[in-house]
């Protein structure tokens, strides 16, 4: 019998490893690493730091607040937390770890299942309830914004009295079905259920008001650290999101996580970008929008933001030995007609180019370059200064420009 259980555990572990391996195989690590290399190391360090603080700190101490009546010390609580975390990650269900924790707690005191079950339910539901509350606050404040986003995706959501009446009707139906099921249960089974509920209530006798306050504070800090971690890691990957929007993102993902159709739901959500509205209100306006965009003048560089004398020398290099004007043709400083180049032509990878239909990079217009000083230069902002851009092309094209010529060229670019 013992051998069979060991075999079952090995099969479950192997299955979990296979699922994990498959998920990892779906990640394009090459592109992810190429993107990450351009991020600020401090953002990465802060993101990982907050993640460790949340998952290895507050998540564990939250559990200890609830089960300290069983474990009596942090070390035992830590062991129960990590054993549960291991099973949650390797079993194809997020309840596997909690089942292991519940068995461990039951054995510690030799009691029924009720109290351990209720403590773990409080552990899960307190975190989930706080997220739902944050999401509801966001929805109430940003209701019009969310409705507009859904409208753009081709969805029509109408929040009026009928929606609330429908929710009430569904609640009543749920209550009626529950009563019917309860009456259908045998007397013996009803007795067992009532005993389970009685022992479940005993769990609250293990908790004080101070424990409840501590659990609430640590839950808030746990989710705050998660959001900070997400914020800095997104920054590291070159993206941006506000803390306020993160409240909704984290809340929405928590709601999806408890649904058995999470993967199917995400797949359906991925299709929202492929919407064809009838009638089409966008396409007829695109020509006028493009004409307006092309008519906009580039911003002029601030006074005294460049060396005028050096810029004049740089202009000669730009149009001469630097060969810059071969592609960045004045006065638009882009190429007329076909203005696309393969990545190899400009000595770079295809990470950003692969996102486009052509797999190529366009010759970017150079006017108003000073406006890119904060976001970085080049096609993906990978170069922090124009000096680095010039150094790259000097090496890539074998121009042989001297340090002074490169500096003059930079001043000319700043003057555009």
C-alpha positions in Angstrom: 0.0 0.0 0.0 2.8 2.4 0.9 4.6 1.6 -2.3 1.4 2.4 -4.3 1.2 5.8 -2.6 4.8 6.6 -3.3 4.2 5.6 -7.0 1.1 7.9 -7.1 3.1 10.8 -5.7 5.9 10.2 -8.2 3.4 10.2 -11.0 1.8 13.4 -9.8 5.2 15.0 -9.5 6.2 13.9 -12.9 3.0 15.2 -14.4 3.4 18.5 -12.7 7.0 18.8 -14.0 5.8 18.0 -17.6 3.1 20.7 -17.3 5.7 23.2 -16.0 8.1 22.2 -18.8 5.4 22.7 -21.4 4.5 26.1 -20.1 8.2 27.2 -20.0 8.6 26.0 -23.6 5.9 28.5 -24.7 8.0 31.4 -23.5 10.3 33.1 -26.0 13.2 33.5 -23.7 15.5 34.9 -26.4 13.2 37.8 -27.1 12.5 38.3 -23.4 16.2 38.4 -22.5 16.9 40.8 -25.4 14.2 43.1 -24.1 15.3 42.8 -20.5 18.9 43.7 -21.3 17.8 47.2 -22.1 16.1 47.8 -18.8 17.6 49.5 -15.7 19.1 47.0 -13.3 17.7 49.0 -10.3 14.1 48.3 -11.7 14.9 44.6 -11.9 16.4 44.5 -8.4 13.4 46.4 -6.9 10.9 44.1 -8.8 12.5 40.9 -7.5 13.0 42.4 -4.0 9.3 43.3 -3.6 8.3 39.9 -5.1 10.5 38.0 -2.5 9.2 40.2 0.3 5.6 39.5 -0.7 5.8 35.7 -1.4 8.5 34.7 1.1 7.6 37.3 3.8 4.1 38.5 4.1 2.4 35.4 2.5 4.1 33.2 5.1 3.5 35.4 8.1 -0.2 35.8 7.1 -0.5 32.0 7.3 1.3 32.0 10.7 -1.2 34.5 12.2 -4.0 32.0 11.5 -2.3 28.7 12.4 -0.1 29.7 15.3 -2.6 28.0 17.6 -1.6 24.7 16.0 2.1 25.2 15.2 3.1 27.5 18.2 6.3 28.6 16.4 7.3 30.3 13.1 9.5 27.5 12.0 6.7 25.0 11.8 4.5 27.5 10.1 7.2 28.1 7.6 7.5 24.4 6.9 3.7 24.1 6.3 3.7 27.1 4.1 6.5 25.9 1.8 5.2 22.3 1.6 1.9 23.7 0.5 3.5 26.1 -1.9 5.4 23.2 -3.5 2.3 21.2 -4.1 0.5 24.3 -5.4 3.2 24.7 -8.1 3.6 21.1 -9.1 0.0 19.8 -9.1 -2.4 20.8 -11.8 -4.6 22.5 -9.2 -4.2 25.4 -6.8 -5.9 23.5 -4.0 -3.4 20.7 -3.8 -1.2 22.6 -1.4 -4.1 23.7 0.9 -5.2 20.0 1.1 -1.7 19.1 2.3 -1.7 21.9 4.8 -5.1 20.9 6.1 -4.0 17.3 6.7 -0.9 18.5 8.5 -2.8 20.8 10.8 -5.4 18.1 11.6 -2.6 15.7 12.6 -1.0 18.3 14.9 -4.0 18.4 17.2 -5.8 15.2 16.4 -9.0 17.0 15.8 -11.5 17.0 13.0 -11.2 18.7 9.6 -13.5 21.6 10.3 -11.1 24.1 12.1 -8.1 23.6 9.8 -10.4 23.9 6.8 -12.0 27.2 8.1 -8.5 28.7 8.9 -7.3 28.0 5.4 -10.5 29.4 4.0 -9.9 32.6 5.9 -6.3 32.6 4.7 -7.5 32.4 1.1 -10.7 34.5 1.3 -9.2 37.4 3.2 -6.7 37.9 0.4 -9.4 37.5 -2.3 -11.9 39.7 -0.5 -9.4 42.6 -0.3 -8.6 42.3 -4.0 -12.3 42.2 -5.0 -12.9 45.3 -2.8 -10.0 47.1 -4.5 -11.4 46.1 -7.9 -14.9 47.3 -7.0 -13.5 50.7 -5.8 -11.6 51.0 -9.1 -14.7 50.1 -11.2 -16.9 52.6 -9.3 -14.4 55.4 -9.8 -13.3 54.5 -13.4 -16.7 53.2 -14.6 -16.9 55.4 -17.6 -13.4 54.6 -18.7 -14.0 50.9 -18.4 -17.2 51.1 -20.3 -15.5 53.0 -23.1 -12.7 50.4 -23.3 -15.3 47.6 -23.6 -17.2 49.6 -26.2 -14.0 50.0 -28.3 -13.6 46.2 -28.1 -17.1 45.8 -29.5 -18.8 44.9 -26.2 -21.9 46.7 -24.9 -22.3 46.8 -21.2 -25.3 48.6 -19.7 -25.2 49.1 -15.9 -28.8 49.9 -14.9 -31.5 48.7 -12.5 -32.1 45.6 -14.7 -28.6 44.4 -14.1 -29.1 44.5 -10.3 -32.5 42.8 -10.6 -30.9 40.0 -12.5 -28.2 39.6 -9.9 -30.9 39.4 -7.2 -32.9 36.8 -9.1 -29.8 34.7 -9.5 -29.1 35.0 -5.8 -32.6 33.8 -4.9 -32.4 30.9 -7.4 -29.1 29.9 -5.7 -30.7 30.0 -2.3 -33.7 27.9 -3.4 -31.4 25.3 -5.0 -29.3 25.1 -1.8 -32.3 24.5 0.4 -33.6 21.9 -2.0 -30.3 20.1 -1.9 -30.1 20.3 1.9 -33.5 18.6 2.2 -32.5 15.9 -0.2 -29.5 14.9 2.0 -29.9 11.9 4.3 -30.2 12.6 8.1 -26.8 10.9 8.7 -25.1 13.1 6.1 -26.8 16.2 7.5 -25.5 15.3 11.0 -21.9 15.1 9.6 -22.2 18.4 7.8 -23.5 20.1 10.9 -20.7 18.6 13.0 -18.2 19.9 10.4 -19.7 23.4 10.6 -19.5 23.3 14.4 -15.9 22.4 14.4 -15.3 25.0 11.8 -16.7 27.7 14.1 -14.2 26.6 16.7 -11.4 27.9 14.5 -12.5 31.5 15.3 -11.9 30.8 19.0 -8.2 30.5 18.2 -8.1 34.1 16.8 -8.1 37.3 18.7 -9.0 40.9 17.6 -5.3 41.6 17.4 -4.9 38.6 15.1 -7.6 39.9 12.8 -6.0 43.3 12.6 -2.6 41.8 12.0 -4.0 39.6 9.2 -5.6 42.6 7.5 -2.4 44.7 7.7 -0.2 41.9 6.4 -2.7 41.2 3.6 -2.6 44.8 2.5 1.2 44.9 2.6 1.4 41.6 0.7 -0.7 42.9 -2.2 1.1 46.2 -2.1 4.4 44.5 -2.5 3.0 42.4 -5.4 1.9 45.5 -7.2 5.2 47.2 -6.6 7.0 44.2 -7.9 4.8 44.1 -11.0 5.3 47.8 -11.6 9.1 47.7 -11.5 9.4 44.5 -13.6 7.1 46.1 -16.2 9.3 49.2 -16.1 12.4 46.9 -16.6 10.8 45.4 -19.7 10.4 48.9 -21.2 6.6 49.2 -20.6 4.7 51.4 -18.2 1.6 51.2 -16.0 0.2 53.3 -13.2 -0.1 52.1 -9.6 -3.9 52.9 -9.8 -4.3 50.7 -12.9 -2.4 47.9 -11.2 -5.1 47.8 -8.5 -7.6 46.7 -11.2 -5.1 44.4 -13.0 -4.2 42.4 -9.9 -7.9 42.3 -8.8 -9.1 41.1 -12.2 -6.4 38.3 -12.4 -7.4 37.1 -8.9 -11.0 36.8 -10.0 -10.0 34.9 -13.1 -7.7 32.6 -11.1 -10.7 31.1 -9.2 -12.7 30.3 -12.3 -12.3 26.9 -13.9 -12.3 28.5 -17.3 -9.4 30.8 -16.8 -7.4 29.6 -19.8 -10.5 29.6 -22.1 -11.4 33.1 -20.8 -8.0 34.5 -21.5 -8.1 32.9 -25.0 -11.4 34.6 -25.6 -10.0 37.9 -24.3 -7.1 37.6 -26.7 -9.6 37.7 -29.6 -11.0 41.1 -28.5 -8.3 42.8 -30.7 -9.8 41.2 -33.8 -13.1 43.1 -33.8 -15.0 44.2 -36.9 -17.7 46.7 -36.0 -20.7 47.4 -38.2 -20.9 50.1 -39.4 -17.1 50.8 -39.6 -16.7 54.2 -38.1 -12.9 54.3 -38.1 -11.5 53.4 -41.5 -13.2 56.3 -43.4 -11.4 58.8 -41.1 -7.9 57.3 -41.4 -6.9 59.2 -44.6 -7.7 62.6 -43.0 -5.9 61.6 -39.8 -2.8 60.6 -41.7 -2.8 63.9 -43.7 -3.1 65.8 -40.4 -0.2 63.8 -38.8 2.0 64.4 -41.8 1.3 68.1 -41.7 2.5 68.5 -38.1 5.8 70.3 -37.8 8.5 68.8 -35.7 9.3 70.6 -32.4 12.3 73.0 -32.5 15.2 72.3 -30.2 15.5 74.7 -27.2 17.8 77.7 -27.5 21.4 77.0 -26.4 20.7 73.3 -26.3 23.5 72.7 -28.9 26.8 74.2 -30.1 25.9 76.0 -33.3 29.5 76.1 -34.7 29.9 72.4 -34.1 26.5 71.7 -35.6 27.6 73.4 -38.9 30.6 71.2 -39.0 28.4 68.2 -38.2 26.1 69.0 -41.1 29.0 68.6 -43.5 29.8 65.2 -42.0 26.1 64.2 -42.1 25.9 65.0 -45.9 29.4 63.8 -46.7 31.7 61.2 -45.2 29.2 60.2 -42.6 26.8 59.0 -45.4 23.9 59.7 -43.1 22.0 61.6 -45.8 21.9 58.6 -48.0 19.0 57.3 -45.9 18.0 60.3 -43.8 17.3 62.5 -46.8 16.6 66.2 -46.0 14.3 68.0 -45.5 12.2 65.1 -43.9 15.3 63.2 -42.9 13.8 59.9 -43.9 13.8 58.0 -47.3 11.3 58.9 -50.0 9.5 55.8 -51.2 10.8 52.5 -49.7 12.2 53.4 -46.3 12.6 50.0 -44.8 15.8 48.1 -44.0 16.6 44.6 -42.8 18.1 44.4 -39.3 21.4 43.1 -40.6 21.8 46.3 -42.6 22.0 48.4 -39.4 23.9 45.8 -37.4 21.1 45.0 -34.9 18.8 42.2 -33.9 15.2 41.7 -35.2 13.4 41.9 -31.8 11.4 45.0 -32.6 11.3 44.3 -36.4 9.6 40.9 -35.7 6.6 42.8 -34.3 5.9 44.4 -37.7 4.4 42.7 -40.8 7.5 43.3 -42.9 10.1 42.2 -40.3 12.1 45.4 -41.2 13.0 48.7 -39.6 12.0 52.0 -41.2 14.3 55.0 -41.6 13.1 57.2 -38.7 12.7 61.0 -39.4 15.3 62.8 -37.3 13.7 66.2 -36.7 12.9 66.9 -33.1 15.4 64.3 -31.8 15.9 66.3 -28.5 12.4 65.2 -27.5 13.7 61.6 -27.2 16.3 62.5 -24.6 14.3 60.9 -21.7 13.0 57.8 -23.5 16.2 56.9 -25.3 17.2 56.9 -29.0 17.1 54.5 -31.9 14.2 52.2 -32.9 13.5 50.9 -29.4 15.2 53.5 -27.3 18.1 51.2 -26.4 20.8 54.0 -26.7 20.6 56.5 -23.8 22.5 59.2 -25.8 23.0 60.3 -29.3 26.8 59.8 -28.8 26.0 56.0 -28.5 24.0 56.1 -31.7 26.8 57.7 -33.6 29.3 55.3 -32.2 27.2 52.4 -33.3 26.9 53.5 -36.9 30.6 54.5 -37.0 31.4 50.9 -36.1 28.6 49.3 -38.1 29.4 51.1 -41.4 33.2 51.4 -40.8 33.1 55.1 -41.3 36.3 55.8 -39.4 35.1 59.1 -37.9 37.3 60.7 -35.3 36.1 61.5 -31.8 35.8 65.2 -32.8 33.8 64.4 -36.0 31.5 62.2 -34.0 31.0 65.0 -31.4 30.2 67.5 -34.2 27.7 65.1 -35.8 26.0 64.8 -32.5 25.6 68.5 -32.2 24.1 68.7 -35.7 21.6 66.0 -34.8 20.6 68.0 -31.7 20.0 71.0 -33.8 17.4 69.3 -36.1 
